[in-house]
Amino acid sequence: MKVIDHLPASPDVLSIATIGFFDGVHSGHRFLIDTVRRQAAAAGLSSMLITFAQHPRQVMNPDFDLHLLTTTAEKLELLEQTGVDYVVVLPFTKDMAALSAKRFMEEVLYHQCGVRSLLIGHDHRFGCGRSEGFDDYCRYGREMGMEVLQTPAYSLDEVQVSSSYVRQALLSGRIDEANCALGYAYYLDGTVTSGYQIGRKIGFPTANLAVDHPRKLIPADGVYAVRVTLADGEKYAGMLNIGHRPTLDNDSHLTIEVHLLDFSGDLYNKSLRVEFIYYIRSEVKFDSLDQLAEQLNRDEADVRSMHIL
């Protein structure tokens, strides 16, 4: 996969392409991308994805509270797995947002990206004001020699998969539903920082995780079974708590703490990837540290029974 971050993208390449932000690169996105790849192979053209470094809504409204499923780097990592030939990452600006659909298709897609066939999702709209639709795109395409096609809605177990659906599932603690829609386990990348070290005193030392990207979506408060990958590739089962440590009167400060099963060593300042496998329970305030330790022992037994490695 070749990543291009400038225009003109590749003037000698003619392609079948699709366009979108692709946050999460979920199963619906992969359905669309697979269709692009198949049609490109049949036509003897390259397959191309056109995406943006910034979410369009965030550019148009800086106060928009955006929670990302994937950073740009994570998105490219996932897109690499699809086997697509080219990914064009455009800087989404207000000048670009002001382009009509016709001008965007002609100036950016046709002339600067070499798109000769455009495949769009069933509900995708682009161009200033997003006021035009599929029939308009088809008419503009005929005028410039670009075929425009549309894919049907993608559903999984009667659920229409979208980035919004995944976000809501994660924010509600429905990890199994989110992972099913994504096609992989949702994850956070971060660095271990100093914590309160209370867990060490009760037999459950934890790594306090500072998430790398400030806009990365944090799932609902609670206790999770997770798979942890260290920078050297070593993997461990773990139990993770997201919340406000009510037993310790942690006030409003949100913490993400993970205990790695069967691990001994120093993780301070180390990078981790934490994959969410199962939601175990909600966060609870206990009357004592002894009660907390008893519950943590039960949580550990649950995680071990899941055989998540």
C-alpha positions in Angstrom: 0.0 0.0 0.0 1.4 3.4 -1.0 0.4 6.4 1.2 0.2 9.8 -0.6 -0.2 13.0 1.4 -0.1 15.6 -1.3 -1.8 16.7 -4.5 -1.5 15.9 -7.3 -1.6 12.4 -5.9 -0.2 10.3 -8.7 -0.9 11.7 -12.1 0.2 8.5 -13.9 -2.2 6.2 -11.9 -5.8 5.6 -13.0 -8.0 4.2 -10.3 -11.2 3.0 -9.0 -11.6 4.9 -5.7 -13.9 5.5 -2.7 -13.8 8.4 -0.3 -14.5 8.8 3.4 -13.0 9.4 6.8 -13.0 5.7 7.6 -12.8 6.2 11.4 -12.3 2.8 12.9 -12.0 1.0 9.6 -14.9 -1.2 10.7 -16.6 -4.0 8.8 -18.8 -1.7 6.8 -15.7 0.2 5.6 -14.0 -3.1 4.7 -17.1 -4.2 2.7 -16.8 -1.0 0.7 -13.0 -1.4 0.3 -13.3 -5.0 -0.8 -15.7 -4.0 -3.5 -13.3 -1.3 -4.7 -10.5 -3.8 -4.9 -12.5 -6.4 -6.8 -13.8 -3.9 -9.3 -10.3 -2.3 -9.8 -8.8 -5.8 -10.4 -11.6 -6.6 -13.0 -11.0 -3.3 -14.8 -7.2 -3.4 -14.7 -7.1 -0.2 -12.6 -5.5 0.6 -9.3 -7.6 0.6 -6.1 -7.5 3.9 -4.2 -8.9 5.2 -0.9 -9.2 9.0 -0.4 -9.4 10.1 3.2 -8.6 13.1 5.4 -6.2 13.9 8.1 -8.8 15.8 10.0 -12.4 15.0 10.6 -14.5 17.4 8.4 -16.9 18.2 11.2 -14.1 19.2 13.4 -12.6 21.6 10.8 -16.0 23.2 10.2 -16.8 23.4 13.9 -13.7 23.4 16.2 -16.0 23.0 19.2 -17.3 19.7 17.9 -16.5 17.1 20.6 -14.9 14.4 18.6 -14.0 11.0 19.9 -11.8 9.1 17.5 -12.0 5.3 17.1 -8.6 5.5 15.3 -5.9 8.1 15.0 -4.5 8.7 11.5 -1.5 6.4 12.2 -3.9 3.6 13.5 -6.2 4.1 10.5 -3.3 3.6 8.1 -2.2 0.6 10.0 -5.6 -1.0 9.6 -6.0 0.1 6.0 -2.7 -1.6 5.2 -4.4 -4.9 6.1 -7.1 -4.5 3.4 -4.6 -4.9 0.5 -5.6 -1.6 -1.3 -3.1 -0.1 -3.6 -3.2 3.6 -2.7 -4.4 5.7 0.2 -4.5 9.4 -0.3 -4.6 11.4 2.9 -5.8 14.9 2.2 -5.7 17.9 4.6 -9.3 18.8 5.0 -9.5 22.6 4.9 -12.3 25.2 4.8 -11.2 26.0 1.2 -11.8 22.3 0.3 -15.1 22.3 2.2 -16.2 25.3 0.0 -15.8 23.3 -3.2 -19.0 22.1 -4.8 -19.4 18.4 -5.4 -18.8 18.9 -9.1 -15.6 20.9 -8.6 -14.3 18.5 -6.0 -15.0 15.5 -8.4 -13.4 17.3 -11.4 -10.5 19.2 -9.8 -9.5 16.8 -7.0 -10.7 13.4 -7.8 -10.5 13.3 -11.6 -7.5 15.5 -12.4 -5.4 15.3 -9.3 -6.1 11.7 -8.1 -6.7 10.0 -11.4 -10.1 8.6 -10.4 -12.0 7.1 -13.3 -14.6 5.2 -11.3 -16.0 6.4 -8.0 -17.7 4.0 -5.6 -19.5 5.7 -2.7 -21.4 4.4 0.3 -25.2 4.3 0.2 -25.5 7.4 2.4 -22.3 9.3 1.7 -22.5 12.9 0.6 -19.8 15.4 -0.1 -19.4 18.9 -1.5 -20.3 22.3 -0.1 -23.3 22.0 2.2 -23.6 18.3 1.3 -26.8 19.3 -0.5 -26.3 17.1 -3.6 -26.8 13.4 -3.8 -26.1 10.3 -5.8 -28.0 11.3 -9.0 -26.1 14.6 -9.1 -22.8 12.8 -8.7 -23.7 10.4 -11.6 -24.6 13.4 -13.8 -21.3 15.2 -13.1 -19.4 12.0 -13.6 -20.9 11.4 -17.1 -19.9 14.9 -18.1 -16.2 14.3 -17.1 -15.9 10.6 -18.0 -16.0 9.3 -14.5 -18.3 6.3 -13.6 -20.1 6.7 -10.3 -21.4 3.7 -8.5 -23.1 3.2 -5.1 -22.9 0.3 -2.7 -25.9 -0.9 -0.6 -26.0 -0.4 3.2 -23.9 -3.0 5.0 -25.6 -4.8 7.9 -24.2 -7.3 10.4 -26.8 -9.4 12.3 -29.5 -6.9 11.3 -27.4 -4.0 12.6 -26.4 -1.3 10.2 -22.7 -0.8 11.0 -21.3 2.7 11.2 -18.7 4.6 13.2 -21.4 6.2 15.2 -22.8 2.8 16.2 -19.4 1.6 17.3 -18.8 4.7 19.4 -22.2 4.3 21.1 -21.5 0.7 21.9 -18.1 1.5 23.4 -19.4 4.4 25.5 -22.1 2.0 26.8 -19.6 -0.8 27.7 -21.0 -3.1 25.0 -17.5 -4.3 24.0 -18.7 -7.5 22.3 -21.0 -5.5 20.0 -18.3 -2.9 19.2 -15.7 -5.6 18.4 -18.1 -7.5 16.3 -18.9 -4.4 14.2 -15.2 -3.4 14.0 -14.0 -6.9 13.0 -11.2 -6.7 15.6 -10.7 -5.8 19.3 -10.9 -2.1 20.0 -7.6 -0.8 21.5 -5.9 2.0 23.2 -2.2 2.9 22.7 -0.5 4.6 25.6 2.4 5.1 27.9 2.7 3.9 31.5 2.9 6.8 34.0 3.3 7.0 37.7 0.2 6.1 39.7 -0.9 5.8 43.3 0.6 2.3 43.8 -2.3 1.3 46.0 -2.8 -1.9 43.9 0.7 -3.1 44.7 -0.2 -3.0 48.4 -3.1 -5.4 48.0 -1.4 -7.8 45.6 -2.5 -6.3 42.3 0.1 -3.9 40.9 -1.3 -1.8 38.1 0.1 0.2 35.2 -1.4 3.7 35.0 -2.0 4.3 31.2 -1.8 7.7 29.6 -3.5 7.4 26.2 -1.3 8.7 23.4 -4.0 10.7 21.5 -6.2 13.2 23.4 -9.2 12.6 21.2 -9.1 8.8 21.3 -12.4 7.4 22.5 -12.2 5.9 26.0 -14.8 3.2 26.6 -17.3 3.3 29.5 -16.2 3.2 33.1 -15.9 -0.3 34.4 -13.7 -3.4 34.6 -12.6 -5.2 31.4 -10.7 -8.3 30.4 -8.0 -7.1 28.1 -5.0 -8.3 26.0 -1.9 -6.2 26.6 1.0 -6.0 24.0 4.3 -4.6 25.1 6.7 -2.8 22.8 8.7 -6.0 22.4 5.7 -7.9 21.2 5.1 -9.9 24.4 1.4 -10.4 25.1 -0.3 -10.8 28.5 -3.9 -11.2 29.6 -5.0 -8.4 31.9 -7.7 -6.8 33.9 -8.3 -3.1 33.4 -10.3 -0.5 35.3 -11.6 2.7 33.8 -13.0 5.1 36.3 -12.6 7.3 39.3 -11.4 4.9 42.0 -14.4 5.5 44.3 -13.0 3.3 47.1 -10.0 5.6 47.3 -12.0 8.8 46.9 -10.3 9.8 43.7 -12.8 12.6 43.0 -13.4 13.4 39.4 -10.0 12.3 38.1 -10.4 9.6 35.5 -7.8 6.8 35.6 -7.1 3.9 33.3 -5.2 1.1 35.2 -4.3 -2.3 34.0 -3.0 -5.3 35.9 -1.1 -7.8 33.8 -1.5 -11.4 34.8 1.7 -13.4 35.4 3.9 -10.3 34.7 6.8 -9.1 36.8 8.9 -6.2 35.9 8.9 -2.4 35.6 6.6 -0.9 33.0 7.1 2.8 33.9 7.5 4.9 30.8 6.9 1.9 28.6 4.5 1.8 25.6 1.5 -0.5 25.7 -1.3 -1.5 23.5 -4.5 -2.6 25.3 -7.1 -4.5 23.4 -10.6 -4.7 25.0 -11.9 -8.3 25.0 -14.8 -8.4 27.5 -16.7 -6.1 29.8 -16.6 -7.7 33.3 -18.5 -5.4 35.6 -19.2 -1.8 36.5 -17.0 0.2 38.9 -18.0 -0.3 42.5 -17.2 1.5 45.8 -16.1 -0.9 48.5 -16.1 -0.3 52.2 -12.4 -1.4 52.6 -9.3 -2.3 50.6 -9.8 -5.9 51.8 -13.2 -6.0 50.0 -11.6 -4.5 46.9 -8.9 -7.2 47.0 -11.5 -10.0 47.3 -13.4 -8.6 44.3 -10.1 -8.3 42.3 -9.4 -12.0 43.0 -12.8 -12.9 41.6 -12.1 -10.7 38.5 -8.8 -12.4 38.0 -10.4 -15.8 38.1 -12.9 -14.6 35.5 -10.2 -13.3 33.2 -8.2 -16.5 33.5 -11.3 -18.6 32.5 -11.6 -16.6 29.3 -8.3 -17.8 27.8 -7.9 -14.6 25.8 -4.3 -15.1 24.7 
